[in-house]
Amino acid sequence: MSDTSGESVTKVVFENATIADVIGKAARIAPTRGSAFDKSAGIFMTVDPLAKQVTVRATNTDVFYLEIVDAVSIDAAGPEVWLLPSITLSALCAKLPIGSNKEIAWEPVGGFMTFKSGRMSAKISMMASEYYPVWDPFDPEDLELVTGFGGRVDMVSWAAATKGEPPLSGVYFDGESVVATDRYRIAKAPCVAEPIYKPITVPAAIFTPISRQLVDVKLAVQGEFLCMMPDDSTQIKAVIYAHPFPNLTPAMDREQSHSLKVKKQPLIELIDRASVMVGAERVPLLRLYIGEQEIAAFMEQQEVGMLGDVIDIPGHATHDRVEIDFTPKNLLDALSHAPSEEIEFWYDVDRSKVKPIKIDGGSGYTALVMPRTQKEVDNG
């Protein structure tokens, strides 16, 4: 790279839509705070003028994301490396105009990356790249295709803990199924994956930003990593947690005294309607009443109001009404990820002990949701 004294400078041109997509995915992996930010802040880019390609990397030290993007043109004397702040760069790329022949030129000049797209111009301060933890690509020939992988993981990843330590912040695979839990919620779905030859747990957070990419995926377990390729230009490595995953079989196999069958969508809509009364409540309370061939939902907030609604379930729940209290989001997540339109809902009418309800969502999907205890309800 040269200065601005009249000599030519490095210039890389991308299609707007292409680079916006790539940077957006990388930015969802790049850390924005904490110890991971101290070690691996930013989006790291390697320019290869001979191949007319740029390799984009981002890592939060648990997940390592690499994507190769074709440039429209590269004018550079040789390979270069750039490190740019993820938040600012992704925000800029997200606002680029998208359409035919819409392009953006990147030129590093004097410690800044300058951008020109149409009449828009911008510049972002570049970061020192010497200590960025660069990793090598893995060999695609070592991976095997697993069809429908992403959809199966999406069924359960909602139940993983969003805070705290491994393994509850992870998703567990044993080659036959995939499971996640935060101890208040459990979700399990079939996930036959021969490349996963041993039980592993990987960070659940990997699947949130890239779940739409993970449809049919090439996989391999290599050392301490689960390696994935959702397409020929993208590689993702996830750290395998050393912590053993809890044995959830007793909870999943626990018998319930009653069950009912109900259409999933009307039940979701019933809970959604009641949830308009959430207000500013940090942990809202949904009261579900089951019995006399009905399911009723009720929510009340003193400063907002109250709402109750009922759906009929002819031939089911013929017993007296029983109240089961939930955090509404937990129940909605479990229902919305069920693959079948009709679900089977298992519960106990004896509420002297708090037991989880079980949802059989078809196609092997099972979810358990722990109701709120009376103490939790009393404490609001």
N, C-alpha and C positions, 0 to 999 in steps of 0.2 A: 504494500500500500504506500502511496506517495502523499506529499502534502498538497497544498493548494497553490503552488507557485507556478502553475501552468502545465506541469506534467500531468499525464493521465492518471486517473485514480481508479481503484477497483469499483466496478459497477455490476450489480446483479439485479436482473429484472424477473419478477414473478407475475403470474396471473393473480389478480386480486382474490378471486374466490378460492384458489388453491392455497395460497399462503395464509389467508384468514382461517381456513379450516385447520391447517396444520398447527399454526401458532395457538389457536384456541384449544386444541387438544393438549398440546404440551403445557400450556399455562394452567390447565386443570390439575396437572401433576406437580408442577413446580411449587415449592413451599413459599408461604408468604410471611411466616413468623416461626418462632421457636428455634430449637437446636438444629433442625433440618435446614432452616433458612440460613443459619450461620455457616453450614457446611456446603450447601448446594443451591444457593439462591440463583435465580435467573434461568434463561433459556440459552443453551449452548449450541452454536451452529458452526459446522465445518464446511467450508466452501471448496469444492473440487471442480476447477475450471475445465479439466480435460473431459470429465464425464458430464459436465453441465448439470451437476447435481449439488444439492446442499443437504447435509445430514443434520437434523434437528434433534437435540437431546434435552430431556428434563428428568429430574429425579427428586424425590423427597427422602431418599436414602432407604426407603422400603420398596418403592416401585421405581423401575428404570424404564423410561419411555424413549424410543428411538424411531424416527421416521425419516425416510429419504424422499425429498421432493425435487422434482424436475424444474429447473429454471427455464424461463424463456430464453435468456442469454446470460452469459457470465463473461465479463471482461476483467481478467485478473492475471497478474504475472505468475502466480503460483497459488498453492493452497493457502487458505486463511482460516483463522478461528475467530469467532465473535461470541461475546457473552452480553446479553441484554436483559434488562429488568422485565420480568414476566408480566406484571400487572399493567404497566404502561404500554408495553408492546402489544399485548393481546387486546387492550382497549382500542388502540390505534387501528389494528388490523380488522377488528370487528366493525368499525365504522366505514371501512372502505366501500366505495360503490361497486356493486357486483353486476357483471354483464359481459357481453361479447367485447373483446379487445380492451377490457379494463385491466390495466397493468400498473405495477408500482416498482419504481427503481430504488434500490438500496445502495448508498455510497458511504463507506466509512471515511470520515474526514476529521482529523484533529481531535480524536477522542470521542467523537459523536458519530452516531449513525444517522445519516440524513435520508429522508424519504420524499419522493415526488411521485404523485399520481394525479394525472390531469393538471388542474390548477392548484391542487393541494400540495403543500410542502410542510415538512415537520423534521425535527431532529430529537434524538434521545441520547442521553449520555451513556456511553458504553462502560461495562464493568471489567475489572481486571479478571482475566480468565486463567491465570497460572495455577490456581489451586482448585479449580473445578474438578470433581471426581469423574473424569471421563472413563467410559468402559467400552470394550470392544463388542461388535455384533457377534451373535452366536450363529452356528451353522444351521440353516433351514433344513438341511437333509436329515438332521437328527430328530425332527418333529413329526408327529402323526396327526392326521385330521380327526377332529371330534365334531360331529354335526350337532347343531342345536345347543351348543355349549352355553352361549350367552343367555339364551332364554331361560335355561334351567337355573343359572346362577341368579338371574334377576328375580326369580320366584322367591328366593330366600334371603338375599343380601340385606333387605330392609330390616331383618330381625337382629342383625349384628349390632353390637354396642358401638355407638358413635363417639364415646369417650372412654377413657380408661386404658388398661393394659391388655396385651395378648393373654390368652387366646380369644377372649370374648369379642375383641375388635376384629376378629378374622372370620373367614368362611372356611369350613372344613370339607375336605373331599376324601373319599375312601376308594374311588374308582367305580363305585356303584351308585352313590348318592352324594348330595351336597346339603350341608346343614349350616345354620347360623342361629345364634342365640345371644341375648343379653341378660338371661335368667328370668326376665319377665315375659319374653316372647321367644318362641322357638318356631322355626320353619325348616321343613325338609322336603326335598324333591329328588326324583331319580336323576342321575347324571352318570351314565355309563361312559367311562373314559379310560380305555386301556393304557394310555401313556402314564396315567397316574397309578403307578404300580404299588404305592404304599400310602398310608394315610398322611395327609398334609393339611396344614392350616396356613392360609395366606391372608394378607390384609384385605378386609372387606372394602376399604376405601378405594382400592384400585378399580373396582367395578362401577362405582358411581360415575366418574367422569368419562369412562370409555365404554359403558355398557352397550351403546348403540353400535359400536364397532364389532363387538364379540358375538357374532352369529355362528358361523362355522369357523372353527379356530384350529390351527395347528398347535399342538402342545408337546411338551416334554418336561419331565422333572430332571433337572441337572444340578447335582450337588445341593446347595442351599437355596435354589431358585426354582420357581415354576416359570418356564419360558413359554411365551405365547406369540403367535403370529396371526392376527386377524386378516392380513392381506400381505402381498409380496413385498411391500415397502415399509411395513411397520413391525417393530419388534418390542415386546414388553416383557420385562423380567420382574417377578414379585418375590420378595424374601419369604422363605418358608419359616414360620415361627417354630422355635424350639420347644415352646410350652405345649404340654399335652392338652388336647381338647376334652372337655368334660363328657362323661358318659351320660347321654340323654335318653337311653333306651327305657329306663324305668318310668320316666315322665311321659314319653311317647306312648308307652304301652298301658298306662294307667286306665282302668276301666271307669266308665261313666254310667250313671243310672239311666239316663234318658238321651234320646236323640230326636232330631226333627230334620226334615228336608225343606229347603226354601230356595226360591230363585235368588241368585246372588244380587242382581242389579236392584230389585225393589228393596232389599235389605240395606244395601249401600245408600240408596237414595233416602231411606227412612232415617239413617244415622246422619247423613249429610244435612237433611232439613233441621234436625234437632241441633246440629252443631253451629247453626247461625247464632246461638246463644252463648258461644264461647266467651265473647267479650274480651276483657283483658286478663282473664284467668290464666295463670301460668300452667296449671295442671287441671284442665277442665274435667268435670265429672259427667259421664253419661250413665243414666239409669235405664237399664233394659229390663222389661217385665215380660216374662215368657209364661204362657199358660192360657187355658180356655180357648185354644186354637187361634191364638193371637201372639204377635210380638209387638210390644209397645216401646217406644223410645221417649225419654223425657230428659230435658236439660233446663236448668234454671240458674240465672245469675242475678243477684239482687239488684245490681246497678243497670242491668240490661232488660231482663224480663224472663219469660219462660216459654217453652214450646214442647208440646207433646204430640205424638202421631202414632198410628197403629196400622199394621198390615195383617191380613188374615192368612192363616195357614191351615186350611180345612183338613181335618183328620190327623193333625199333629198337635203335640203339647196339649193333650186333653185334661191334664192335671190342673190343680189350682195355680194361680199366678205365683211366680217366684221372681224376686228381684236380684239381678246380677249387675254390679257396677263396674264400669270400665273407664279407662282413659280412651276417648273416642278414636284418636289416631291409631292406637295399637290395634283396635278391632278393624278399622277401615283398611289398614295396611294388609292385615291377614286376609281379609275378604277380597280386596281388589287384585291380589296376586294369584288368586285361585284360577286355574285355567278353565274350569267348567262353568257353565251357566247355572247349574244347580249344585248347591253345596249341602253337605250333611253336617249338622251342628250338634256336637255332643256336650252334655252338661249334667250336673247333679242338682236335684231339687233340694237336697239337704245342704243348706248353706251354713251349718254350724262350723264347718271347716272350709277354708278358702281353697278351692281346687281350680286348676286352669280349665278353660273350655277348649275343646278340640274342634278344628274345622277340617273336614275332609273335602278338599277342593277338586277331586278327580285327578286322573292321570298320575297318581302316586303322590300328589301334593298334600302335605299335612302341616297344619299350623296350630300351635298352642298359644293361648293368650291368658295371662294371669289377671283375674279380676282385682279390683281395688278392695282392700280390707276395710272393715268397719272403722278401724283406727285411722286409716288414711282418709276415709270419707269424713269422719268427725273433725279431723284436723284441716280439712279443706284442701 
